[in-house]
Amino acid sequence: MIPLRYGAERAERRQDPAMRAFRADRFGQFVHWGLYAIPAGTWHGRTIEFAAEFLMHSAAVSRQDWAALAAGFTLDGFDPVQWARTAKRMGARYVTVTTKHHDGFCLWPSAYSDFTVAATPSGRDVLGEIVDAYRAEGLAVHLYYSVLDWHHPDWRYTLDSDEDRAAFDRYLRFATDQLLELAERYPEVRGFWFDGTWDESVKANGRWTHEIERLLKERIPGAIVNSRLRADDRGERHFDSNGALMGDYESGYERRLPAPWDRSVSAHDWEACATLTQASWGFHDSVWAERGRKTAAQVVEQLAQTVSLGGNLLINFGPRGDGSLAPVEVALADAVGAWMAVNGAAVHGSGPADGWDYPGWGFYTAPLDQDPAAPSALVHAIVTRIPVSGLLSIEVPAGVEVRSIRALGDDAALPFSVLDARAIELALPASTGMPLVFALETGPATDAGGLREPNPDVALV
């Protein structure tokens, strides 16, 4: 065991009300919005085929030229109530919104920077309006904060000299002031989501990452902080040098998920974040950026896989420069929401189904609050790859029998056939183009094989 001052705070999961609520939510909306939505991936007539939120860096825009974009941040189409209602219809239970991205522009009127919404035509507290709108719709709010800051003169990628170290110490005092300001202005938020912490300068300051987490949790008891913030004494991120998770949940899965059979990830809380296109988090107005745009069925499949492994999914929206949501993203949210309205029980308040291995055709989930001592248990089968035959073969864990199967929504019981001691077969209804979900009522096998209506044509094994 390596002695550490700034390593993990605990070995076990948090079980307080805030963390239990976050764990049960399972589905959140990510919002990337800032000045980068105005040029939307194009600078001086040249479209940059890279993420819109990186345009200042990828197009080598000066701080002065980038700051001039604030004059066009007019909020003409900004309606945070519409944002929040769209997220709620989709089935999201929380939102994570960018307060300051890598370009340094702040969506709140920070007392520690002149590069904020206070310098825009409206001068409105955009972040405060977003927080109020989402909370009014019953959604929890998490605040994204980039430690990386291209606008601030004291930001350093590496610390190669005493001058660098002195400058970066000043920068960390600035970041501390801003973060504590956020906690004091918006004490009703549930958590903080950190980004831009991968550079050597931050990794060399494990003490600061440890301290700012402590200070935020002092200001907001129960605040949830992601693992991206943290570095330990030796510069290890997410997990400390002893392999223990730092922060309250792992947030290293970006536009990817663990393998669907990898149950090891469910040993701790985790969250994946994903874009609706593969190209950009912020709004990018180009044909290039539209390639690979996800369908509602793909989002639901990612969500099902995530929940089956004990994680949360944060799906990203990039509002346009005027603050309006792109119609294609609203339409996707509504399509996902229509599925969630019927099948949300397999997502909200659910997690891995113990003993039910990855079946290949989809995923299993089970209620988190299910009593393991109860005489019956519920398992949800989420079918994302419908067999061509229309017949779904379900392998049943040893010592378990399936007593009934019903479709979510209409609660109609569905007949099934027992193939042998460990398998049943279900004839699937016609496909709607979206994943199908069935609730399996299970219990201990009532005989040696757990059979119901044995099939004499199938040999028992």
ZATINU-351387 format. One record per residue (C-alpha): residue number from 1; residue in three letters; chain; x negated, y, z. Coordinates in Angstrom, 3 decimals. Each point is the difference from the previous one (the first is absolute). Example, Ala and Ser with C-alpha at 12.3 -4.5 7.8 and 13.67 -1.06 7.14 Angstrom:
BEGIN
PT num residu chaine       c1       c2       c3
PT   1    ALA      A  -12.300   -4.500    7.800
PT   2    SER      A   -1.370    3.440   -0.660
***
This chain:
BEGIN
PT num residu chaine       c1       c2       c3
PT   1    MET      A    0.000    0.000    0.000
PT   2    ILE      A   -1.456    3.346   -1.104
PT   3    PRO      A    0.405    2.739    2.640
PT   4    LEU      A    1.973    2.915   -1.485
PT   5    ARG      A    1.218    3.316    1.340
PT   6    TYR      A    2.221    0.813   -2.970
PT   7    GLY      A    1.355   -3.362   -1.041
PT   8    ALA      A    3.492   -1.473    0.290
PT   9    GLU      A    2.159    1.122    2.911
PT  10    ARG      A    1.855   -3.293    0.406
PT  11    ALA      A   -0.009   -3.584   -1.165
PT  12    GLU      A    3.763   -0.504   -0.028
PT  13    ARG      A    2.847    1.595   -1.972
PT  14    ARG      A    1.761    3.016    1.411
PT  15    GLN      A    3.467   -0.891    1.288
PT  16    ASP      A    1.316    3.436    0.978
PT  17    PRO      A    3.283    1.314   -1.513
PT  18    ALA      A   -1.652    2.152   -2.699
PT  19    MET      A   -2.154   -2.835   -1.298
PT  20    ARG      A    2.824   -2.515    0.162
PT  21    ALA      A    2.175    2.381   -2.033
PT  22    PHE      A   -2.750    0.508   -2.584
PT  23    ARG      A   -0.462   -3.761   -0.274
PT  24    ALA      A    3.731   -0.557   -0.500
PT  25    ASP      A    0.356    2.785   -2.588
PT  26    ARG      A   -2.127   -1.900   -2.545
PT  27    PHE      A    0.735    2.431   -2.855
PT  28    GLY      A   -1.155    3.596   -0.297
PT  29    GLN      A   -0.278    2.769   -2.573
PT  30    PHE      A   -3.359    1.641   -0.712
PT  31    VAL      A    0.099    3.569   -1.353
PT  32    HIS      A   -3.001    1.560   -1.730
PT  33    TRP      A    0.693    3.662   -0.712
PT  34    GLY      A   -2.181    3.057   -0.204
PT  35    LEU      A   -1.502    2.482   -2.452
PT  36    TYR      A   -1.157   -2.876   -2.227
PT  37    ALA      A    3.629   -0.535   -1.033
PT  38    ILE      A   -0.072    3.312   -1.890
PT  39    PRO      A   -2.683   -0.828   -2.629
PT  40    ALA      A    1.207   -3.623    0.205
PT  41    GLY      A   -3.185   -1.522   -1.373
PT  42    THR      A   -0.800    2.594   -2.663
PT  43    TRP      A   -2.560    2.818    0.292
PT  44    HIS      A   -0.430    2.659   -2.710
PT  45    GLY      A    1.776   -2.176   -2.542
PT  46    ARG      A   -2.024   -3.136    0.752
PT  47    THR      A    1.782   -2.955    1.548
PT  48    ILE      A   -2.189   -1.813    2.481
PT  49    GLU      A    0.740   -3.704    0.054
PT  50    PHE      A   -0.509   -0.308    3.724
PT  51    ALA      A    2.169    0.450    3.091
PT  52    ALA      A    1.682    3.433    0.039
PT  53    GLU      A   -0.894    0.677    3.624
PT  54    PHE      A   -3.705   -0.292   -0.935
PT  55    LEU      A    0.232    2.569   -2.816
PT  56    MET      A   -1.955    2.705    1.849
PT  57    HIS      A   -2.898   -2.444    0.300
PT  58    SER      A    0.319   -1.900   -3.296
PT  59    ALA      A    0.348    3.185   -2.099
PT  60    ALA      A   -2.694    1.835    2.025
PT  61    VAL      A    2.350    2.860    0.888
PT  62    SER      A   -1.499    2.695    2.209
PT  63    ARG      A    1.449    0.727    3.420
PT  64    GLN      A    1.084    3.427   -1.183
PT  65    ASP      A    1.780   -1.270   -3.110
PT  66    TRP      A    1.706   -2.752    1.947
PT  67    ALA      A    1.109    2.402    2.740
PT  68    ALA      A    1.624    2.181   -2.680
PT  69    LEU      A    2.555   -2.783   -0.567
PT  70    ALA      A    1.666    1.034    3.265
PT  71    ALA      A    1.670    2.895   -1.837
PT  72    GLY      A    1.972   -2.582   -2.030
PT  73    PHE      A    1.140   -2.004    3.007
PT  74    THR      A    3.456    1.564   -0.104
PT  75    LEU      A    2.131   -2.902    1.311
PT  76    ASP      A    2.645    0.696   -2.657
PT  77    GLY      A    1.185   -3.630    0.019
PT  78    PHE      A   -0.970   -0.955    3.551
PT  79    ASP      A    2.847   -1.616    1.935
PT  80    PRO      A   -1.275   -2.006    2.979
PT  81    VAL      A    3.520   -1.163    0.809
PT  82    GLN      A    0.200   -1.646   -3.434
PT  83    TRP      A   -3.396   -1.610    0.591
PT  84    ALA      A    1.142   -1.401    3.321
PT  85    ARG      A    3.327   -1.264   -1.305
PT  86    THR      A   -1.710   -1.660   -2.947
PT  87    ALA      A   -2.355   -1.800    2.384
PT  88    LYS      A    2.890   -1.058    2.222
PT  89    ARG      A    2.006   -1.341   -2.953
PT  90    MET      A   -3.052   -1.988   -1.061
PT  91    GLY      A   -0.059   -1.736    3.367
PT  92    ALA      A   -3.130    1.686    1.372
PT  93    ARG      A   -0.040    0.444    3.754
PT  94    TYR      A   -2.878    2.479    0.192
PT  95    VAL      A   -2.029    2.437   -2.076
PT  96    THR      A   -3.700    0.830   -0.103
PT  97    VAL      A   -0.569    3.438   -1.526
PT  98    THR      A   -3.228    1.721   -1.008
PT  99    THR      A   -0.715    3.001    2.230
PT 100    LYS      A   -3.420    0.657   -1.571
PT 101    HIS      A   -1.543   -2.001   -2.810
PT 102    HIS      A   -3.640    0.009   -1.130
PT 103    ASP      A    0.345    3.452   -1.614
PT 104    GLY      A    0.549    1.522    3.454
PT 105    PHE      A    3.367    1.663   -0.721
PT 106    CYS      A    2.290   -0.140    3.055
PT 107    LEU      A    3.765   -0.465   -0.208
PT 108    TRP      A    0.371    1.788    3.327
PT 109    PRO      A   -1.090    3.554    0.951
PT 110    SER      A   -3.153   -1.000    1.856
PT 111    ALA      A   -1.646    2.619    2.196
PT 112    TYR      A   -3.390   -1.501   -0.894
PT 113    SER      A    0.072    0.397   -3.783
PT 114    ASP      A    0.943    2.608   -2.573
PT 115    PHE      A    0.724   -2.753   -2.540
PT 116    THR      A    3.563   -0.850    1.011
PT 117    VAL      A    3.659    0.469   -0.924
PT 118    ALA      A   -0.229    3.370    1.755
PT 119    ALA      A   -1.929    1.233   -3.058
PT 120    THR      A    2.700   -1.120   -2.464
PT 121    PRO      A    2.905    2.117   -1.295
PT 122    SER      A    2.532   -1.415    2.455
PT 123    GLY      A   -2.265   -0.341    3.017
PT 124    ARG      A    2.345   -2.706    1.300
PT 125    ASP      A   -1.040   -2.707    2.456
PT 126    VAL      A    0.449   -2.772   -2.532
PT 127    LEU      A   -1.124   -2.726    2.381
PT 128    GLY      A    2.373    1.111    2.726
PT 129    GLU      A    2.911   -0.119   -2.447
PT 130    ILE      A   -0.974   -3.517   -1.065
PT 131    VAL      A   -0.301   -1.209    3.592
PT 132    ASP      A    3.415    1.446    0.889
PT 133    ALA      A    1.714   -1.413   -3.099
PT 134    TYR      A   -1.248   -3.553    0.460
PT 135    ARG      A    0.701   -0.064    3.701
PT 136    ALA      A    3.544    1.234   -0.685
PT 137    GLU      A    0.479   -3.072   -2.207
PT 138    GLY      A   -1.288   -2.285    2.752
PT 139    LEU      A   -3.424   -0.692   -1.520
PT 140    ALA      A   -3.197    0.124    2.040
PT 141    VAL      A   -2.796    2.257   -1.243
PT 142    HIS      A   -3.740   -0.686   -0.240
PT 143    LEU      A   -2.483    2.716   -0.991
PT 144    TYR      A   -2.757   -0.704   -2.538
PT 145    TYR      A   -3.204    1.979    0.546
PT 146    SER      A   -3.102   -0.157   -2.177
PT 147    VAL      A   -3.226    0.455    1.920
PT 148    LEU      A   -1.770    0.482   -3.341
PT 149    ASP      A    0.400    3.660   -1.027
PT 150    TRP      A   -1.419    1.437   -3.239
PT 151    HIS      A    1.118    3.520    0.897
PT 152    HIS      A   -1.782    0.352    3.328
PT 153    PRO      A   -3.612    1.257   -0.255
PT 154    ASP      A   -1.166   -2.160    2.920
PT 155    TRP      A    1.169   -3.312   -1.444
PT 156    ARG      A   -2.887   -2.410   -0.641
PT 157    TYR      A   -0.034   -3.438   -1.640
PT 158    THR      A   -3.294   -0.943    1.624
PT 159    LEU      A   -2.019    1.455    2.868
PT 160    ASP      A   -3.518    0.314   -1.394
PT 161    SER      A   -1.288    2.894    2.070
PT 162    ASP      A    0.495    1.910    3.240
PT 163    GLU      A    1.850    2.618   -2.021
PT 164    ASP      A    2.392   -2.650   -1.297
PT 165    ARG      A    0.616   -1.305    3.486
PT 166    ALA      A    0.673    3.470    1.367
PT 167    ALA      A    2.395    0.774   -2.870
PT 168    PHE      A    1.847   -3.273    0.437
PT 169    ASP      A    0.333    0.570    3.740
PT 170    ARG      A    1.722    3.269   -0.861
PT 171    TYR      A    2.211   -1.836   -2.464
PT 172    LEU      A    1.032   -2.589    2.574
PT 173    ARG      A    0.946    2.775    2.426
PT 174    PHE      A    2.171    1.453   -2.774
PT 175    ALA      A    1.623   -3.394   -0.665
PT 176    THR      A    0.598   -0.493    3.728
PT 177    ASP      A    1.663    3.399    0.255
PT 178    GLN      A    2.252   -0.748   -2.953
PT 179    LEU      A    0.999   -3.430    1.237
PT 180    LEU      A    0.846    1.231    3.477
PT 181    GLU      A    1.911    2.847   -1.629
PT 182    LEU      A    2.053   -2.532   -1.964
PT 183    ALA      A    0.740   -1.963    3.184
PT 184    GLU      A    1.089    3.153    1.787
PT 185    ARG      A    2.108    1.402   -2.864
PT 186    TYR      A    1.701   -3.321   -0.811
PT 187    PRO      A    0.061   -2.040    3.243
PT 188    GLU      A    2.945   -2.047   -1.269
PT 189    VAL      A   -2.104   -1.873   -2.591
PT 190    ARG      A   -0.709   -3.670    0.654
PT 191    GLY      A   -3.489   -0.388   -1.406
PT 192    PHE      A   -3.054    1.221   -1.893
PT 193    TRP      A   -1.354   -1.550   -3.204
PT 194    PHE      A   -3.632    0.847   -0.701
PT 195    ASP      A   -1.808   -0.048   -3.331
PT 196    GLY      A   -3.287    1.238   -1.445
PT 197    THR      A   -2.069   -1.660    2.719
PT 198    TRP      A   -2.221   -2.237   -2.107
PT 199    ASP      A   -3.002    2.325   -0.397
PT 200    GLU      A   -3.223   -0.424    1.960
PT 201    SER      A    0.612    3.263    1.849
PT 202    VAL      A    3.134   -1.347    1.652
PT 203    LYS      A   -1.404   -3.472    0.560
PT 204    ALA      A   -2.863    1.618    1.924
PT 205    ASN      A    2.542    1.626    2.337
PT 206    GLY      A    1.767   -2.906    1.631
PT 207    ARG      A    0.148    2.032    3.183
PT 208    TRP      A    2.194    2.620   -1.703
PT 209    THR      A    2.369   -2.598   -1.494
PT 210    HIS      A    0.402   -1.579    3.417
PT 211    GLU      A    0.519    3.346    1.712
PT 212    ILE      A    2.544    1.442   -2.424
PT 213    GLU      A    2.115   -3.148    0.256
PT 214    ARG      A   -0.004    0.381    3.784
PT 215    LEU      A    0.867    3.704   -0.163
PT 216    LEU      A    2.900   -0.539   -2.403
PT 217    LYS      A    1.445   -2.708    2.224
PT 218    GLU      A   -0.285    2.296    2.995
PT 219    ARG      A    1.994    2.661   -1.856
PT 220    ILE      A    2.568   -2.476   -1.360
PT 221    PRO      A    0.341   -3.029    2.312
PT 222    GLY      A    0.599   -3.125   -2.056
PT 223    ALA      A   -1.409    1.519   -3.205
PT 224    ILE      A   -1.036   -2.599   -2.570
PT 225    VAL      A   -3.348    0.392   -1.794
PT 226    ASN      A   -1.219   -2.021   -2.967
PT 227    SER      A   -3.337   -1.793   -0.184
PT 228    ARG      A   -1.363    2.268   -2.762
PT 229    LEU      A   -0.862    2.634    2.570
PT 230    ARG      A   -2.404   -2.070    1.961
PT 231    ALA      A   -3.707   -0.712   -0.148
PT 232    ASP      A   -1.934   -1.607    2.841
PT 233    ASP      A   -3.477    0.746    1.363
PT 234    ARG      A   -1.618   -1.855   -2.916
PT 235    GLY      A    2.137    1.498   -2.783
PT 236    GLU      A    2.320   -2.977   -0.462
PT 237    ARG      A    3.503    1.001   -1.151
PT 238    HIS      A    3.446   -1.494    0.654
PT 239    PHE      A   -1.459   -2.897    2.008
PT 240    ASP      A   -2.813    0.645    2.443
PT 241    SER      A   -3.350   -1.787    0.116
PT 242    ASN      A    1.576   -2.750    2.098
PT 243    GLY      A    2.795   -0.574   -2.521
PT 244    ALA      A    2.756    1.687    2.054
PT 245    LEU      A    2.549    2.261   -1.651
PT 246    MET      A   -0.423    3.712    0.698
PT 247    GLY      A    3.107    2.163   -0.011
PT 248    ASP      A    3.489   -1.446    0.333
PT 249    TYR      A    0.367   -1.754   -3.340
PT 250    GLU      A   -2.190   -0.917   -2.948
PT 251    SER      A    0.400    2.303   -2.998
PT 252    GLY      A   -2.603   -1.304   -2.411
PT 253    TYR      A    2.448   -1.393   -2.560
PT 254    GLU      A    0.355    2.603   -2.762
PT 255    ARG      A    1.777   -0.990   -3.224
PT 256    ARG      A   -0.624   -3.624    0.908
PT 257    LEU      A    1.404   -2.581    2.399
PT 258    PRO      A   -1.493   -2.946    1.846
PT 259    ALA      A    0.352   -3.340   -1.750
PT 260    PRO      A    3.573   -1.250    0.538
PT 261    TRP      A   -1.207   -3.096    1.879
PT 262    ASP      A   -2.449    1.873    2.254
PT 263    ARG      A    1.789   -0.156    3.359
PT 264    SER      A   -3.166    1.129    1.805
PT 265    VAL      A    0.940    3.661   -0.595
PT 266    SER      A    3.083   -0.394    2.183
PT 267    ALA      A   -2.258   -0.256    3.057
PT 268    HIS      A    0.157    3.807    0.197
PT 269    ASP      A    2.243    2.793   -1.274
PT 270    TRP      A   -0.805    1.327   -3.461
PT 271    GLU      A    1.378    2.245   -2.706
PT 272    ALA      A   -0.550    0.089   -3.748
PT 273    CYS      A    0.507    3.096   -2.137
PT 274    ALA      A    0.886   -0.168   -3.677
PT 275    THR      A    0.588    2.344   -2.912
PT 276    LEU      A    2.896   -0.191   -2.444
PT 277    THR      A   -2.511    0.195   -2.839
PT 278    GLN      A   -3.516   -1.356    0.190
PT 279    ALA      A   -1.471    3.356   -0.963
PT 280    SER      A    0.793    2.668    2.564
PT 281    TRP      A    1.409    0.872    3.421
PT 282    GLY      A    0.751    3.633   -0.828
PT 283    PHE      A    2.253    0.978   -2.915
PT 284    HIS      A   -1.851   -0.513   -3.304
PT 285    ASP      A    1.964    1.198   -3.025
PT 286    SER      A   -1.458   -2.081   -2.820
PT 287    VAL      A    0.632   -3.056   -2.124
PT 288    TRP      A   -3.150   -1.512    1.487
PT 289    ALA      A    1.395    0.237    3.526
PT 290    GLU      A    3.236   -1.752   -0.945
PT 291    ARG      A   -1.720   -3.237   -0.963
PT 292    GLY      A    0.745   -2.787    2.406
PT 293    ARG      A    2.900    1.695    1.756
PT 294    LYS      A    1.590   -2.467    2.405
PT 295    THR      A    3.558   -1.215   -0.288
PT 296    ALA      A    2.335   -0.321    2.963
PT 297    ALA      A   -0.422   -3.787   -0.102
PT 298    GLN      A   -3.786    0.359    0.270
PT 299    VAL      A    0.316    2.307    3.009
PT 300    VAL      A    2.356   -2.436    1.708
PT 301    GLU      A   -2.370   -2.883   -0.714
PT 302    GLN      A   -2.892    1.918    1.573
PT 303    LEU      A    2.200    0.811    2.976
PT 304    ALA      A    1.031   -3.629    0.465
PT 305    GLN      A   -3.605   -1.207   -0.169
PT 306    THR      A   -1.071    2.649    2.504
PT 307    VAL      A    2.697   -0.810    2.546
PT 308    SER      A   -0.611   -3.741   -0.334
PT 309    LEU      A   -3.572    0.646    1.196
PT 310    GLY      A    0.964    2.312    2.854
PT 311    GLY      A   -0.799    3.328   -1.658
PT 312    ASN      A    1.661    3.277   -0.935
PT 313    LEU      A    0.194    1.428   -3.526
PT 314    LEU      A   -0.386    3.718   -0.697
PT 315    ILE      A    1.157    0.777   -3.546
PT 316    ASN      A   -1.158    3.308   -1.447
PT 317    PHE      A    1.917    2.857   -1.625
PT 318    GLY      A   -1.689    2.984   -1.654
PT 319    PRO      A    2.349    3.009   -0.190
PT 320    ARG      A   -0.489    2.414   -2.890
PT 321    GLY      A   -1.645    3.403    0.221
PT 322    ASP      A    3.287    1.789    0.721
PT 323    GLY      A    0.744   -2.452    2.825
PT 324    SER      A    2.657   -2.025   -1.809
PT 325    LEU      A   -0.076   -3.782   -0.137
PT 326    ALA      A   -0.567   -1.546   -3.418
PT 327    PRO      A    3.305   -1.544   -1.213
PT 328    VAL      A   -1.737   -3.299   -0.792
PT 329    GLU      A   -1.095   -0.280    3.637
PT 330    VAL      A    3.461    0.845    1.322
PT 331    ALA      A    1.491   -2.663   -2.298
PT 332    LEU      A   -2.479   -2.577    1.254
PT 333    ALA      A    0.744    0.916    3.617
PT 334    ASP      A    3.712   -0.490   -0.627
PT 335    ALA      A   -0.539   -3.372   -1.686
PT 336    VAL      A   -2.147   -1.217    2.884
PT 337    GLY      A    2.572    1.430    2.406
PT 338    ALA      A    2.845   -1.915   -1.651
PT 339    TRP      A   -1.930   -3.225    0.641
PT 340    MET      A   -0.871    1.034    3.552
PT 341    ALA      A    3.636    0.829    0.776
PT 342    VAL      A    0.820   -3.675   -0.488
PT 343    ASN      A   -3.236   -1.693    1.013
PT 344    GLY      A   -1.595    2.367    2.498
PT 345    ALA      A    0.340   -2.507    2.839
PT 346    ALA      A   -2.812   -2.004   -1.612
PT 347    VAL      A   -2.260    3.074    0.288
PT 348    HIS      A    0.959    2.255    2.897
PT 349    GLY      A   -0.772   -1.587    3.350
PT 350    SER      A   -1.528   -3.023   -1.705
PT 351    GLY      A   -3.433   -1.561   -0.300
PT 352    PRO      A   -1.693   -3.330   -0.746
PT 353    ALA      A    2.049   -3.187    0.276
PT 354    ASP      A   -2.153   -2.292    2.117
PT 355    GLY      A   -0.605   -3.396   -1.554
PT 356    TRP      A    1.397    0.931   -3.399
PT 357    ASP      A   -2.895   -0.031   -2.433
PT 358    TYR      A   -0.212    2.146   -3.123
PT 359    PRO      A    2.241   -1.819   -2.540
PT 360    GLY      A   -1.246    1.530   -3.249
PT 361    TRP      A    3.444    1.140   -1.125
PT 362    GLY      A    0.304    2.769    2.576
PT 363    PHE      A   -0.338    0.682    3.703
PT 364    TYR      A    1.454   -0.891    3.391
PT 365    THR      A    0.764    2.494    2.758
PT 366    ALA      A    1.656   -0.330    3.408
PT 367    PRO      A    1.400    2.422    2.602
PT 368    LEU      A   -2.661    1.372    2.351
PT 369    ASP      A    2.264   -0.210    3.058
PT 370    GLN      A    1.017   -3.606   -0.541
PT 371    ASP      A   -0.056   -2.105    3.164
PT 372    PRO      A   -2.297   -3.000   -0.617
PT 373    ALA      A    1.932   -1.960    2.651
PT 374    ALA      A    3.372    0.467   -1.707
PT 375    PRO      A    1.667   -3.139   -1.416
PT 376    SER      A    0.095    1.493   -3.489
PT 377    ALA      A   -2.175    2.418   -1.948
PT 378    LEU      A    0.354    2.179   -3.061
PT 379    VAL      A   -2.393    0.038   -2.950
PT 380    HIS      A    0.368    2.200   -3.070
PT 381    ALA      A   -1.076   -1.403   -3.367
PT 382    ILE      A   -0.789    2.841   -2.433
PT 383    VAL      A   -0.156   -1.411   -3.526
PT 384    THR      A   -2.131    2.194   -2.265
PT 385    ARG      A   -0.893   -2.594   -2.652
PT 386    ILE      A    3.179   -1.757   -1.014
PT 387    PRO      A   -0.640   -3.516   -1.366
PT 388    VAL      A    0.978   -0.520   -3.625
PT 389    SER      A    2.090   -3.009    1.068
PT 390    GLY      A    2.082    2.154    2.323
PT 391    LEU      A   -0.714   -2.492    2.772
PT 392    LEU      A   -1.945    1.157    3.031
PT 393    SER      A   -1.963   -2.628    1.913
PT 394    ILE      A   -0.607    0.948    3.628
PT 395    GLU      A   -2.599   -1.867    2.044
PT 396    VAL      A    1.120   -0.220    3.610
PT 397    PRO      A   -2.504   -0.060    2.893
PT 398    ALA      A   -0.355   -3.260    1.901
PT 399    GLY      A    2.562   -0.420    2.761
PT 400    VAL      A    2.334    2.629   -1.459
PT 401    GLU      A    3.273   -0.380   -1.840
PT 402    VAL      A    1.967    2.531   -2.008
PT 403    ARG      A    3.561    0.094    1.281
PT 404    SER      A    1.474    2.556   -2.353
PT 405    ILE      A   -0.940    2.462   -2.729
PT 406    ARG      A    1.828    3.206   -0.779
PT 407    ALA      A   -0.557    2.883   -2.361
PT 408    LEU      A   -0.566    3.377    1.579
PT 409    GLY      A    2.663    2.548   -0.775
PT 410    ASP      A    3.115   -2.129   -0.416
PT 411    ASP      A   -1.032   -2.500    2.701
PT 412    ALA      A    1.262   -2.824   -2.200
PT 413    ALA      A   -1.198   -3.498    0.924
PT 414    LEU      A   -1.938   -1.749   -2.762
PT 415    PRO      A   -0.166   -3.777   -0.521
PT 416    PHE      A   -3.388   -1.667   -0.118
PT 417    SER      A   -1.373   -3.487   -0.480
PT 418    VAL      A   -2.442   -1.860    2.236
PT 419    LEU      A   -2.775   -1.496   -2.095
PT 420    ASP      A   -1.963   -1.643    2.788
PT 421    ALA      A   -1.101    0.556    3.586
PT 422    ARG      A   -1.890    3.157   -0.894
PT 423    ALA      A    1.790    1.528   -2.991
PT 424    ILE      A    3.365    1.353   -1.041
PT 425    GLU      A    1.224    1.378   -3.303
PT 426    LEU      A    2.260    2.949   -0.686
PT 427    ALA      A    1.717    0.958   -3.265
PT 428    LEU      A   -0.618    3.715   -0.474
PT 429    PRO      A    2.682    2.457   -1.069
PT 430    ALA      A   -0.489    1.989   -3.183
PT 431    SER      A   -2.949    2.377    0.158
PT 432    THR      A    0.632    3.737    0.230
PT 433    GLY      A   -3.603    0.860   -0.842
PT 434    MET      A   -0.757    0.657    3.652
PT 435    PRO      A   -1.257   -2.424    2.662
PT 436    LEU      A    2.607   -2.242    1.597
PT 437    VAL      A    0.202   -0.413    3.777
PT 438    PHE      A    1.466   -2.881    1.969
PT 439    ALA      A    0.426   -0.395    3.741
PT 440    LEU      A   -0.917   -3.469    1.212
PT 441    GLU      A    1.415   -1.079    3.345
PT 442    THR      A   -2.450   -2.527    1.394
PT 443    GLY      A   -0.418   -2.103    3.103
PT 444    PRO      A   -1.833   -3.037    1.323
PT 445    ALA      A    0.486   -3.091   -2.128
PT 446    THR      A    2.849   -2.101    1.378
PT 447    ASP      A   -1.534   -3.303   -1.079
PT 448    ALA      A   -3.445   -1.342   -0.781
PT 449    GLY      A   -0.031    1.503   -3.446
PT 450    GLY      A    2.256    2.955    0.471
PT 451    LEU      A    2.152   -1.251   -2.892
PT 452    ARG      A    3.532    0.980   -0.878
PT 453    GLU      A    1.777   -2.068   -2.628
PT 454    PRO      A   -3.065   -2.008   -1.076
PT 455    ASN      A   -0.553   -0.412   -3.693
PT 456    PRO      A   -0.405   -3.765   -0.618
PT 457    ASP      A   -1.819    0.671   -3.294
PT 458    VAL      A   -2.911    1.758    1.702
PT 459    ALA      A   -2.552   -2.009    1.957
PT 460    LEU      A   -0.656    1.327    3.497
PT 461    VAL      A   -3.605    0.845    0.868
***
